[in-house]
Amino acid sequence: MAAGSIFRQRANEYFNAFLLWREKHIKEKTFVVLLSLVVGTLGGFAALILKTLIHLISSALTSHLDITEGNYLFFIYPVVGILITLLFVKYVVRDNISHGVTKVLYAISQNKSRLKRHNMYSSMFASSITIGFGGSVGAEGPIVYTGAAIGSNLGSWMRMSPRVLMILVGCGAAAGIAGIFKAPIAGMLFTLEVLMIDLTTVSVMPLLISSITGATIAYVFTGYDVEFFFIQSEPFATSRIPFAILLGVFTGLVSLYFTRVMNMMENYFSSIKNQWLKLCIGGALLSVLIFIFPPLYGEGYGSIVSLLGGNVESILDGSIFYADRDNMWFILVFVALIILTKVFATSATNGAGGVGGTFAPSLYVGCMAGFFFASLTNHVFGLDLSVKNFALMGMSGVMSGVMHAPLMAIFLTAELTGGYELFLPLLIVSTLSYGTIKIFEPYSIYAMRLAQRGELLTHHKDKAVLTLLKINSVIETDFMSVKPEMSLKEMVEVISKSNRNLFPVVDDNGRLLGVVLLDEIRNIMFRPDLYRRMFVHTFMSTPPASIEVGESMERVMKIFDDTGAWNLPVVENGKYVGFVSKSKIFNSYRRVLRHYSED
């Protein structure tokens, strides 16, 4: 036997011995806390590596560019970055790694919280190339995917149950967000509001530990400065509350526009089957947009820093409109066009083959929307609203609307900028933005596709648990069937051998013709004079409905509700298969719900 094989065998033996020792000496709750610390540490380092790679690539490509004129390299960089990413994904990863947060939601809902091993690094490297070369997306979706995969695979390696895996997936996502933003509270709230991990006595401590650990890694290696430098030079006056209310509604409508256009563009790119055609169309659109509007390059955090710092005119740096830096009306039009086109740049990046998320774009659009709202109001009505304050509040508003996560948006905005003194207006804007978009969109940008396919467990869990049940698992087949030509005497003989009060009537080919209910023939089954004169076809009845094999459980429950039946036959192309009952479904439903919700 080769030395390598012997080593692996010995390692497996020691590992199995460790797992047996752990089961005997360490309680599961305690072990989950220890695992959350490991997940938080690895997630924090993953966030650090991702941010560093993006910065190195972007700086190497753009540090020498002239800010006083348009840069034609913007026609090249984004396409090259997406091409490299596409080749990496197609020939190295060989898997679809886009839409990271949606994939995490799918894993929780449909795959027992299991993610593939390559997800621990593939999204991280792919997104760093995409964003570093100018892709107009964010790194937060990929880091959530990476952190969640770390938690999932570590838990699987330790042979934890799906319920614990779900918590560890949440821990990894929280650590990624906390590490990339230096925002531990926001990291935990992201897991609770976006991934909808239940806040229980079992989950709260691991989520806290992972978030704090991820943020600590970021603080240790990059310092204690906030992500976006912000000094609140003008306190928020209560007389500005009506304008905060208007901003909340405005950012809610901007969030709706962002969500709807993103969905429309994703559907458009999904309809194109040729990947190279997608690259050409998406790359061309992205490059043209970045050339005209350079702030769309990459995450766009530089523009956020400029607006929050009061350096408004710098938003025209590197553009063909540099000479118009002193024209405030032109800047307002420029910002308005950025708000409208950012979603096209983001969807073009992902549609062409890039890897990135919509987290940073929502922050970016929110900052621009808040700035635009305050500046336009000031110019039109002669007011003196703080542009910086409203830009900050706009970040919270759009993020809350797009992600359907008002608490996370509030705390993340405050943690990113240190703007805790604006807590009241942040609350107002985030809440109203969320309330506005909820009128039109019941799900976040991450959850809507899964919800449309009925594959979402984490939101509206009491209803969505049905998605985990399959019709085949609740079919009962111990019903004795009868033929339509059988006499009442033969029917009584069948009844005497059965412990059921329901009998399917089938023909020689197994096709369901009707049913016989014991209660409906009780008055004649003890009359011997009718035994040879009455036949099954004379007293059988037609079921109120039948269920086809393969029907979704949500559809099955709707049929039960519509018919008021307690038992319904299941058929496959008209042929009898069995029966499904409400009681069987409810028992299975309660078992699954208890499994995913127990403390």
Disulfide bonds with the S-S distance in Angstrom:
none
